[in-house]
Amino acid sequence: MEQERKAREDRAIVLDFLQHGYPFDKRPSHKKTPIVQAIGKDFFTLLELVPKPGIFLQPYEEVYIGEEKREKIHHISGKLSMEKLTATASSELPHVIKEMIKKNEKKFVDFFNKAQPLTTRMHQLELLPGLGKKHMWEVIEARKDRDFESFEDLKKRVKLMPDPEKTIIKRILIELKGDDKHRLFVER
């Protein structure tokens, strides 16, 4: 039996801050809790956080949510599904993911360098939107010469390659929605 590893986020990026809690919460305002909707930096986990009293957070702000002493976050309420995101959080999500990919380009370029077959008929690269068998084989052949160094290098060496950054953003959004059983970037 395969042991499931628990992915723990240490840092998160704020998507939305609801200072007066959720609007649909019918409790009196003095009983409502401020809510932060955020995405984890390492495993793209959507999280609901509760800030410490008196803390005001901005979208795109990075907060520490690990095991050590937290400055701004009181506790993690739990994971969120895409459907539970506010309109603001939903609209900010692709932009935040894009920034996270830019800051960790090497990690995502390494995916193209190391991607493996899932089965005899399906390869991890084929799970990326816009990449079919033809692109998959071109990537595999090109990386035999030498590893890709950047998204730019990947685009230069693989003809008509869809924008790798946009492709990864689309894939992460698919995984967050739960539209595919396979996971490349988002932990369960």
HUBEL-V686674 format. One record per residue. RES is the residue in one small letter. OMEGA is omega in degrees with one decimal (* if undefined). Layout:
{{RES & OMEGA} {RES & OMEGA}}
//
This chain:
{{m & -178.1} {e & 178.6} {q & -180.0} {e & 179.9} {r & -180.0} {k & 178.3} {a & 178.9} {r & 177.8} {e & 174.9} {d & -178.5} {r & 179.6} {a & 176.9} {i & -179.3} {v & 174.5} {l & 178.8} {d & 177.7} {f & 179.4} {l & -174.2} {q & -177.9} {h & 178.6} {g & -179.8} {y & 179.6} {p & -179.0} {f & 177.9} {d & -174.1} {k & -179.9} {r & 175.7} {p & -173.4} {s & -179.5} {h & 178.5} {k & -179.8} {k & 179.7} {t & 173.1} {p & -176.6} {i & 173.6} {v & 171.3} {q & -172.7} {a & 175.2} {i & 179.7} {g & -176.0} {k & -174.8} {d & -172.1} {f & 178.5} {f & 178.5} {t & 175.3} {l & -173.4} {l & 170.6} {e & -176.9} {l & 174.5} {v & -178.9} {p & 174.7} {k & -179.5} {p & 176.7} {g & -179.7} {i & 176.9} {f & -176.5} {l & 180.0} {q & 171.9} {p & -178.0} {y & 178.6} {e & 178.1} {e & 179.0} {v & 176.9} {y & -179.3} {i & -177.1} {g & -175.2} {e & -178.0} {e & -179.8} {k & 179.8} {r & -179.2} {e & -170.9} {k & -175.6} {i & 179.0} {h & 178.3} {h & 177.1} {i & 178.9} {s & 179.7} {g & 178.5} {k & 177.8} {l & 170.5} {s & -179.9} {m & -177.9} {e & -177.2} {k & 179.9} {l & 175.2} {t & 178.3} {a & 179.3} {t & -179.4} {a & 179.5} {s & -178.2} {s & 179.4} {e & -173.5} {l & -179.4} {p & 180.0} {h & 179.2} {v & 178.4} {i & 179.4} {k & 178.8} {e & -179.8} {m & 179.1} {i & 179.3} {k & -177.6} {k & -179.0} {n & -174.9} {e & -177.6} {k & 179.8} {k & -176.6} {f & 173.6} {v & 177.3} {d & 175.8} {f & 179.4} {f & 179.3} {n & -171.2} {k & -177.0} {a & -175.0} {q & 174.5} {p & 174.1} {l & 177.7} {t & 177.7} {t & -178.3} {r & -173.9} {m & 179.7} {h & 178.4} {q & -178.8} {l & -179.1} {e & 178.0} {l & 178.1} {l & -179.4} {p & 178.2} {g & 177.9} {l & 176.6} {g & -179.1} {k & -176.6} {k & 178.4} {h & 179.9} {m & -178.8} {w & 178.3} {e & 177.8} {v & -178.3} {i & 179.2} {e & -177.7} {a & -178.2} {r & 175.4} {k & 179.2} {d & 178.0} {r & 179.3} {d & 173.5} {f & -177.5} {e & -178.0} {s & 175.0} {f & -179.8} {e & 178.4} {d & 178.9} {l & -179.5} {k & -179.8} {k & -172.4} {r & 178.2} {v & -175.8} {k & 177.1} {l & 179.1} {m & 173.6} {p & -178.6} {d & -175.5} {p & -179.5} {e & 179.3} {k & 179.6} {t & 179.9} {i & 177.1} {i & 179.7} {k & -179.3} {r & 179.5} {i & 178.4} {l & 176.4} {i & -179.2} {e & 178.4} {l & 178.2} {k & -178.2} {g & -176.3} {d & -178.8} {d & -178.9} {k & -179.8} {h & 178.6} {r & 175.9} {l & -171.6} {f & -175.0} {v & 176.1} {e & 179.8} {r & *}}
//
